[in-house]
Amino acid sequence: MPKAGSGIFLDSTRDFKGFQFENPQSRPSRITVELFSNDGGIDVIFMQKAGAPAISQAEINRVIQSIHRTPLQTASTVAT
């Protein structure tokens, strides 16, 4: 589990629930979001360089909300 010097926050989407480690307002070099569902999960890591424009919570939320589950496809159902 990542360290969170500036906080741990709950995150959720339609398909996932999880945690965000770090507050983007404190300008950490790394913000990690861990999302889970009953049958899997995903980690999203945002990296920031000193002096570069800061990522906002709204930008993080847009990325997280765009993550969704897709139906499982087998090789026989994929068109070639």
C-alpha positions, 0 to 999 in steps of 0.5 A, spaced: 500 500 500 502 506 498 504 512 503 499 518 503 503 524 507 497 528 505 491 524 506 487 518 503 481 519 500 475 514 498 474 514 490 468 510 486 465 509 480 459 506 477 464 499 477 469 500 482 470 503 489 477 504 492 482 509 495 486 515 492 493 516 496 495 524 496 492 530 495 493 534 489 493 541 492 499 539 496 503 538 489 506 530 491 510 527 486 506 521 485 498 520 486 496 513 486 488 511 486 487 504 487 480 501 485 477 494 486 471 490 484 468 483 486 473 480 481 479 485 480 482 491 480 486 497 477 491 502 479 492 509 476 498 513 478 499 520 476 506 523 476 508 530 477 515 534 476 517 540 480 515 546 476 510 543 471 503 545 471 499 541 477 494 536 476 487 538 479 482 533 483 478 535 477 482 532 472 484 526 476 476 525 477 475 525 469 480 520 468 477 515 474 470 516 472 472 514 465 474 507 467 469 502 466 468 494 465 467 491 459 464 485 457 469 479 456 470 477 449 473 470 447 477 469 441 471 466 437 467 472 438 472 477 436 471 479 428 477 479 424 
